[in-house]
Amino acid sequence: MLRKLRKFWNKNIRYRNAQLTPKGSCFKNYCEKIYNDTLESKIEAYEDFIWYIRDLVIEEYGLVLSREESVELILKSYEEIL
């Protein structure tokens, strides 16, 4: 499983020292609110992207992630990228 995640990481997330656009920063903040369970209202476009990432992981590796696990993967990706 770790090999599959590493392969996914290298294929899709391998950027370093990137800078966020304002839109990317808003999405990151949205994910942090989900992770911290402080989200007050949903933004459908962001939710769709979270499910898109989840579907990528399912399709590529057969790993089924919950919404929260998908958000955690996204936030870990941000940590790695930034």
N, C-alpha and C positions, 0 to 999 in steps of 0.2 A: 504494500500500500504506500509506503514512504517513497519507493522508487517511482510509482505512478504520480504521486504529488510532485516530486522533484522534476519529473519530465514535464508535467503541466506547467510548473513554475518556470522552467527554462524556456518552454515554448511560448508562453503567453505573457510572462511578467518580467522578463529579463531586462529591465531598464534601470539605470542608476543615475542619481543626481538630476532627476527630472524635476520640473517645476509645475505646480498645479495652475491651471487656469481658474478663474473665478467659479466657473461651472464645476470643475473638478473639486475645488475646495468645498463647495456647497454639498456635493455628493458625499464627500468624505465626512463632513459634519453630520449629514443625514444618517450615514452608516454608524457613526459614533453614538448618535442618539438611540438607534435601534439596539446597539450593543449594550448601552448603559440603561436601557429600558426607560428612556425619558422622551420618546417620540410622542408628540401630541396629535399629529395628523399625517396621513400618508400622502406621498406624491407619486402618482401612478407611473410616470416616466422613470423615476428612480426604482420603483418596485419592479417594473418590467426589466430593468437592467440587472437587478439582483437575481431575478429568476433566469435571465439569460446566462449569467455566470454559472448558476446552478445547473442549467441544462448542458452547458459546455462540459462541466465536470462529469455529469452523468454520461454524456455521449462519448467522451474520450476515455473515461476510466471506469465507468460503471459504479461510481461512488455517488450515493444519494445523500445530499446535504440538506439540512433544514434551512429555513430562511436565516436563522441566527448563525448557523455554521457558515453559510454563504457570506454573510456580512463579516464574520470573523476572518474568513479567507481574504476578502477584499481589503479589510483593514491591515492584515499582515502584509498584503501586497504593497499597500501604501507605505508601510514602515520600510520595506525593502527598497522600494523605488526612491523614496525621499531620503 
